[in-house]
Amino acid sequence: MPEDLAAALAEVRTLLLDPQLTRAVAAGRRRGQTPSVVRAELRPVAIKAGPRLQIVTSDGARPYTRNVAAGAEAEAAVDALLTEPFGNWHVETSGGTVQVRVTKKGDAQVHRAGRAPARPAPAPATSTPTTAAPVAPPAGSAPALPDAPVAGTSANVLAHDRRKEHLLASGDPLFTAIGASAAKRRQVDAFLRALAATLPEGDLPRPLRVVDLGCGNAYLTFAAYRYLATRGIEAQVVGIDVREDQRERNSTLAMLLGCEDSVEFVAGTIQDAAVDPAPDLVLALHACDTATDDALARAVRWQARWVLAAPCCHHDVAAQLRRTPAPEPYDMLTRHGILRERFADVLTDSLRAALLRLNGYRVDVVEFVDSRHTPRNLLLRARRTGAPASAELRAEYAALTGPWQLTPRLETLLAAA
């Protein structure tokens, strides 16, 4: 239910100035307005001079850090940020989380989780200037460096550099809405870290068009959108799943989370679902067996700029290995069933990476989450360069597939494109 924006921002102000604040992020922009900075992050820190509110703003190219004292200085800095036309505020306190999203009509969609502190913020000091201090330093000035923390400070919320920061807090309303387990949250966080490492700073299409192929319950679809929004990146996200009931469920969830204008769902197969215009970024998390090949092939046909795919099971190549004798002297690799299956896993993803390179992509194969969270923890991370395939790479690929008499599913799909 939409709420009054002024009242919602007053609540945000109270939380930002409350001692129970742990972290807050402002990002995005309102319709027809652009903030002077693309992102702002606030958190309490302990420095030699005493407790401070640290404010880090980014102009899209570099961060600027300043530490302000409690009282009039912090109030003026917070008030200056609240006058900026940010589209989203995410505030975490020791008692709960508040998320504010400004709608196209200028109302506030507010999501609250846990218990927010009830202590009101102090009224603005009469000596506070009416003109707010600038959010970022003047152009050409050097960024301020944060003060050194107090030696021996305990590893608590103030010692923010000593604990791992989740890209989406565990108390985020998203996880409450989708009912994600702790293990699923860890997988989502790990995948978002891979996404953060893939996308460049600045120089992104606006809006960034994202497709999640085989989205299922849409954990990744919503998490990717929320993460991009906190970075101030305007995104249009489409989730594709073959089941109509999933489309209906996920569309309802998008309305509940207040992002139905930016996140939509389509029922259809990975190969044939209608997506227009073509996406810039393609995601595929644990699409089973050759569904990963379907996702990679469609990403190549779209000429997507970035691809992140975490394969699941690998039955296709394993079945081909069972049908044909291994070339000499590699019979021992496939003689035992369990070794053949594991070899098929490695071989399948090696060939997928090679085929992406043959089609103009730079590819990294990495472990995106610890194996104790999921055994399917491999990630193919690709960036389109458009470089033509070398004769050496083509020969290397043929030398591997030929003796094993293999025709990977991805090769067949790309040849038919």
C-alpha positions in Angstrom: 0.0 0.0 0.0 1.5 3.4 -1.0 2.4 5.8 1.8 3.1 9.5 2.0 6.6 10.1 0.9 7.3 12.9 3.3 6.3 10.7 6.2 8.4 7.8 5.0 11.5 10.0 4.6 10.9 11.3 8.1 10.9 7.7 9.4 14.2 7.2 7.4 15.7 10.3 9.0 14.8 9.0 12.5 16.6 5.7 11.7 19.6 7.3 10.2 20.3 9.4 13.3 19.5 6.6 15.7 22.4 5.0 17.6 20.9 1.6 16.6 21.7 2.2 12.9 24.0 -0.4 11.4 23.9 0.5 7.7 21.9 2.4 5.1 22.1 2.8 1.4 20.4 5.3 -0.9 20.4 4.7 -4.7 18.4 4.9 -7.9 16.5 8.0 -9.0 13.0 9.2 -9.1 11.0 9.6 -12.3 12.3 12.7 -14.2 14.9 13.5 -11.5 18.6 12.7 -11.1 20.5 12.9 -7.8 23.8 14.6 -7.7 25.4 11.3 -6.7 24.5 7.8 -7.9 24.8 6.1 -4.5 25.2 7.0 -0.8 26.0 4.6 2.1 25.9 5.5 5.8 27.2 3.5 8.8 28.4 4.3 12.3 32.2 4.0 12.8 34.6 4.4 15.8 37.7 6.6 15.1 40.3 8.2 17.3 38.2 11.3 17.6 35.2 9.3 18.8 32.0 7.9 17.3 31.1 9.2 13.9 28.6 8.7 11.1 30.5 7.7 8.0 29.0 8.8 4.7 30.4 7.4 1.4 29.0 8.8 -1.8 29.8 7.8 -5.3 29.6 9.9 -8.5 29.8 6.7 -10.6 33.6 6.9 -11.0 35.0 7.1 -7.5 33.9 7.1 -3.9 34.1 10.1 -1.5 34.2 9.4 2.3 33.6 11.7 5.2 33.0 11.1 8.9 30.6 13.5 10.6 30.0 14.0 14.3 26.7 13.3 16.0 24.4 16.3 16.5 24.0 19.2 14.2 26.7 18.1 11.8 25.2 14.6 11.3 21.7 16.1 11.0 22.8 18.5 8.3 24.5 15.8 6.3 21.4 13.5 6.6 19.0 16.2 5.7 21.1 17.0 2.6 20.9 13.4 1.5 17.2 13.2 2.1 16.6 16.2 -0.2 18.3 14.2 -3.1 15.8 12.5 -5.4 16.9 9.0 -4.7 14.5 6.3 -5.8 15.3 3.8 -3.0 16.4 3.9 0.6 17.4 0.7 2.4 18.0 1.1 6.2 19.2 -1.6 8.6 19.2 -1.2 12.4 19.9 -3.6 15.2 16.2 -4.1 15.5 15.0 -4.4 11.9 15.1 -3.2 8.3 13.1 -0.6 6.4 13.0 -0.3 2.6 11.5 2.7 0.9 10.9 2.8 -2.9 9.6 5.9 -4.6 6.9 5.0 -7.1 6.4 6.8 -10.5 3.5 8.7 -8.9 5.8 10.0 -6.1 4.4 7.9 -3.4 6.4 5.6 -1.1 6.3 1.8 -1.1 7.6 0.9 2.4 8.6 -2.6 3.5 9.4 -3.2 7.2 11.0 -6.3 8.7 11.8 -6.9 12.3 11.4 -4.3 15.0 12.5 -0.8 14.0 13.7 1.5 16.9 11.1 3.8 18.3 13.4 6.6 19.5 12.7 9.8 17.5 15.5 11.7 15.9 16.5 15.0 17.4 14.9 18.0 15.8 17.1 20.0 13.5 19.3 22.5 15.3 18.4 26.1 14.9 22.0 26.9 14.0 21.9 24.5 11.0 22.3 26.4 7.8 19.2 26.5 5.5 21.4 25.6 2.6 22.5 21.9 2.8 26.2 21.0 2.6 27.1 19.5 -0.8 26.9 15.7 -0.9 30.2 15.3 -2.8 33.4 17.5 -3.0 33.7 19.9 -5.9 34.9 18.5 -9.2 38.6 18.0 -9.4 39.1 17.7 -5.6 40.7 14.6 -4.1 38.4 12.2 -2.3 38.6 12.3 1.5 40.1 9.4 3.2 38.4 7.8 6.2 40.0 8.4 9.6 41.9 5.5 11.1 39.8 3.3 13.5 40.6 3.1 17.1 43.4 0.5 17.8 42.0 -2.6 19.4 38.4 -1.8 18.6 36.4 -5.0 19.0 34.9 -6.8 16.0 31.4 -5.3 16.3 29.2 -3.3 14.1 31.6 -0.3 14.2 34.5 -2.4 13.1 32.8 -2.7 9.7 36.0 -3.7 7.8 36.4 -6.9 10.0 33.2 -8.7 9.0 31.9 -9.9 5.7 29.3 -7.6 4.3 26.4 -9.3 2.4 25.4 -7.6 -0.8 21.8 -8.1 0.3 21.3 -8.1 4.1 19.8 -11.3 5.6 16.9 -9.1 6.9 16.1 -7.7 3.5 12.3 -7.8 2.9 13.1 -9.9 -0.3 14.1 -12.9 1.8 11.1 -12.6 4.0 8.8 -12.6 0.9 10.4 -15.5 -0.9 11.1 -17.6 2.3 14.7 -18.3 1.3 16.7 -20.6 3.6 20.1 -19.6 4.9 21.8 -21.9 2.4 19.9 -20.3 -0.5 20.7 -16.8 0.8 24.4 -17.7 0.8 24.2 -19.0 -2.8 22.4 -15.8 -3.8 25.0 -13.6 -2.1 27.8 -15.5 -3.8 26.1 -15.2 -7.2 25.7 -11.4 -6.7 29.4 -11.1 -5.8 30.1 -12.8 -9.2 27.7 -10.3 -10.8 29.4 -7.4 -9.1 32.8 -8.6 -10.4 31.5 -8.9 -13.9 29.7 -5.6 -14.5 32.0 -2.6 -15.1 31.8 0.6 -13.0 29.8 3.0 -15.1 29.5 2.5 -18.9 26.3 0.4 -18.5 23.3 0.5 -20.8 20.4 2.5 -19.4 18.2 0.6 -18.6 20.3 -2.5 -18.2 18.2 -5.3 -19.6 18.6 -8.6 -17.7 17.1 -12.0 -18.5 17.1 -14.9 -16.0 16.6 -18.1 -18.0 14.9 -21.0 -16.1 14.2 -18.7 -13.2 12.1 -21.1 -11.2 11.1 -19.5 -7.9 13.0 -16.3 -9.0 15.4 -16.1 -6.0 18.1 -14.9 -8.4 15.7 -12.7 -10.5 14.6 -10.6 -7.6 18.0 -10.6 -5.9 19.7 -9.3 -9.0 17.2 -6.6 -9.4 17.5 -5.5 -5.7 21.2 -5.5 -5.9 21.3 -3.5 -9.1 18.8 -1.0 -7.6 21.0 -0.5 -4.5 23.9 0.4 -6.9 21.8 3.0 -8.6 21.6 1.0 -11.8 18.3 1.3 -13.7 17.3 -2.3 -14.8 14.5 -4.0 -16.6 14.5 -7.7 -15.6 12.7 -10.6 -17.2 12.4 -14.1 -15.6 11.6 -17.0 -17.9 10.3 -20.4 -16.7 8.3 -23.0 -18.6 5.6 -23.3 -15.9 2.6 -20.9 -16.0 1.9 -21.3 -12.3 5.5 -20.1 -11.6 4.9 -17.0 -13.8 1.7 -16.2 -11.9 3.4 -16.8 -8.5 6.4 -14.7 -9.3 4.3 -11.9 -10.9 2.3 -11.7 -7.7 5.5 -11.5 -5.6 6.8 -8.7 -7.8 3.6 -6.7 -7.0 4.1 -7.5 -3.3 7.7 -6.2 -3.4 6.6 -3.1 -5.4 8.8 -3.8 -8.4 6.3 -5.0 -11.0 7.2 -2.1 -13.3 10.8 -3.3 -13.5 10.6 -7.1 -13.1 8.3 -9.2 -15.2 7.9 -12.9 -15.8 7.2 -14.9 -19.0 6.0 -18.5 -19.3 7.9 -20.4 -22.0 10.9 -22.4 -22.9 14.5 -21.1 -22.6 14.8 -21.5 -26.4 11.5 -19.9 -27.5 10.2 -17.5 -24.9 9.6 -14.0 -26.3 12.0 -11.4 -25.1 12.1 -8.0 -26.8 14.5 -6.2 -26.9 17.4 -8.5 -26.5 19.1 -8.5 -23.1 22.5 -7.1 -22.2 23.0 -9.6 -19.3 21.9 -13.2 -19.2 21.7 -15.3 -16.0 21.1 -19.0 -15.6 21.4 -20.6 -12.2 21.4 -24.4 -12.0 19.4 -25.0 -15.2 19.4 -28.8 -15.4 21.5 -30.8 -17.9 21.2 -29.4 -21.5 19.0 -26.5 -20.3 22.3 -24.7 -19.5 23.3 -25.3 -23.1 19.9 -23.8 -24.2 20.6 -20.7 -22.1 24.2 -20.3 -23.4 23.1 -20.7 -27.0 20.3 -18.1 -26.6 22.7 -15.7 -25.0 25.1 -16.1 -28.0 22.3 -15.5 -30.5 21.3 -12.4 -28.6 24.9 -11.3 -28.5 24.5 -10.6 -24.9 27.3 -8.5 -23.4 27.6 -10.5 -20.2 26.6 -14.1 -19.3 26.6 -15.8 -15.9 25.7 -19.5 -15.9 26.0 -22.0 -13.0 25.5 -25.5 -14.6 23.7 -28.2 -12.8 23.7 -31.9 -13.8 25.7 -33.1 -16.9 23.9 -36.2 -18.4 24.3 -35.5 -22.1 28.1 -35.9 -22.4 28.1 -38.7 -19.8 25.7 -40.7 -22.0 27.9 -40.2 -25.0 30.9 -41.4 -23.1 29.0 -44.6 -22.2 28.1 -45.3 -25.8 31.6 -45.0 -27.3 34.9 -46.5 -26.3 37.5 -44.1 -24.8 40.4 -43.3 -27.1 43.8 -44.8 -26.0 45.2 -44.4 -23.5 42.2 -42.9 -21.6 40.1 -46.0 -21.0 40.8 -45.8 -17.2 39.1 -42.4 -17.0 35.7 -43.9 -18.0 36.0 -47.5 -16.9 34.3 -46.9 -13.5 30.9 -45.2 -13.5 31.6 -42.6 -10.8 34.8 -41.5 -12.4 33.1 -41.4 -15.8 30.4 -39.1 -14.4 32.9 -36.7 -12.8 35.0 -36.7 -15.9 31.9 -35.8 -17.9 31.2 -32.9 -15.6 34.7 -31.4 -16.2 34.6 -32.2 -20.0 31.1 -30.7 -20.5 32.0 -27.3 -18.9 35.4 -27.2 -20.6 33.7 -27.6 -24.0 31.1 -25.0 -23.1 33.8 -22.5 -22.2 35.6 -23.3 -25.5 32.4 -22.9 -27.6 31.8 -19.5 -26.0 35.3 -18.4 -26.8 34.8 -19.6 -30.4 31.8 -17.3 -30.6 33.4 -14.1 -29.5 33.4 -14.3 -25.7 36.1 -14.1 -23.1 35.4 -16.8 -20.5 36.4 -17.4 -16.9 35.4 -20.6 -15.1 35.3 -20.1 -11.3 33.9 -21.5 -8.1 31.2 -19.1 -7.0 30.3 -20.6 -3.6 31.8 -23.1 -1.2 31.1 -26.7 -2.1 29.5 -27.3 1.4 26.6 -25.1 0.3 26.1 -26.8 -3.0 28.1 -29.3 -5.0 27.1 -27.5 -8.2 29.3 -24.5 -7.5 30.9 -23.9 -10.8 30.3 -20.6 -12.7 30.8 -19.8 -16.3 31.4 -16.0 -16.5 31.6 -14.6 -20.0 32.0 -11.2 -21.5 31.4 -10.6 -25.2 34.4 -9.1 -27.0 33.4 -10.0 -30.6 36.9 -11.2 -31.3 37.0 -13.8 -34.1 38.0 -17.4 -33.2 41.6 -18.3 -33.9 42.5 -21.3 -36.1 44.5 -22.6 -33.1 41.4 -22.6 -30.8 39.3 -24.3 -33.5 42.0 -27.0 -33.9 42.3 -27.5 -30.2 38.5 -27.9 -29.9 38.4 -30.5 -32.7 41.4 -32.4 -31.3 39.5 -32.8 -28.0 36.0 -33.7 -29.3 37.2 -35.8 -32.3 39.0 -38.7 -30.5 36.2 -38.9 -27.9 33.5 -38.9 -30.7 31.6 -36.1 -28.8 29.0 -33.7 -30.1 28.1 -31.4 -27.2 24.5 -30.1 -27.2 25.8 -26.5 -27.2 27.7 -27.2 -30.4 24.5 -28.5 -32.1 22.5 -25.5 -30.9 25.0 -23.0 -32.2 25.4 -24.7 -35.5 21.6 -24.6 -36.0 21.4 -20.8 -35.2 
